[in-house]
C-alpha cells in the first residue's frame, strides 16, 4: 500500500461556457492544440484535485509519461488525417484527444513529474517509438479514407490495451479515475471508427485487444461520464464538458449546485466526446419514389433522446422507436424531405440533430445520393 502524504481539496468551479461536447461525426471542430477556456474546471480535475496524493511507483510514473505522449500521438495523427481527408471524425476526435492529454497533464503536475511533451508540434515526441508510430500511421492513412479509418480504429485499439495494462498496475485512486475515463473515451472512439468502416463494407479486426473484447465494445451503446464520490459529494464527469458536484442527501442526491473556490483554472476533461452516428435508409432518395418514410438509425440510447426536438435538415420527426438493441430510431415523412432543396444526381448531406436528457445537443451526418427518376412500371 502507498503512504498517503496529504489530501488536496479543491472546490469544483462549474461555468457554462457553451461548448459541452465534441461530436465525433457531426460538423468538424476547429483544430486546437494546448488551448482551452481559462476559468473552467471540469469533472476530471474535480476528481483528481479532491482525491488524495499517493506515492507513485516507478511503473506508475512511467505509465503516466507514456500515456501523455500516446494521447498526443493520437491527437497528432487524427489532425494530419483530417488535413488529408477533411472527414469530421478526425478533427472531432483529435479535439477530444487534446482533452485527454490535458487530463494526464493534471496528474503529471500533481506529482511533480517532468512533462515529456516539450514541443507541441505535430509529430514531435520525446520517445522515438512514438515518432515512428506517427510516421507509419500517417503514411498508412494517406492511402485512402478506408485506410485512414482503419488507422483510427488501430490507435484506439492500442490505447484501450495500454490503458487496461496501466489500470492493472495501479491502486492510486486518482490514476484509476483518469485512466478509466480515458478508457471509456477510447471505447467510444473505437465504436465510431468501426461503425464508419462497416458503412463502407469493411470489418475492423482487433490488433491489440482480443476479438471478444472488440465485439463486446462495438456491439454496445456509447458510454457517457461517471460519478466519483469524494468527501461525501459526487463529481459527475460530463461528456467533454463541465461536471457539476452534487451534495449527497439522505434519500439520494441533492439538487445540482456548483461549488466555487479560488485557484481553479484548468480546462480539463477525461471523458470522450459523445458520438452521434447515423445510418439513413434508403441511402438513395428518389424524388419520384412512392415511398412514404425515411428511417434514420442511431447509436443513441432511446431513453435519453428528447424526441420532440429531433430534426433532419430542419424537418421535424414524424415518430420514433427503439430497435432490438435499445438504440434510437427516427422516422421522417418522405414528402416533408422532398420539400427540401437537393442537388439531384449528386451526393447531398443529411444531418440529424438530437437533444438528450443529459442536456446535450448532438449532430450526425451522412451523404446520400438524390435522384429524380421515374420508377419503372409507372
Beta strands, then each sheet from edge to edge (+ up, - down):
strand 1: 4-7
strand 2: 52-54
strand 3: 227-230
strand 4: 233-236
strand 5: 245-249
strand 6: 252-256
strand 7: 278-281
strand 8: 284-286
strand 9: 293-301
strand 10: 311-312
strand 11: 315-316
strand 12: 319-322
strand 13: 327-333
strand 14: 346-355
strand 15: 361-371
sheet 1: 1+ 2-
sheet 2: 3+ 4- 5+ 6-
sheet 3: 7+ 9- 13+ 12-
sheet 4: 8+ 15+ 14- 10+ 11-
end
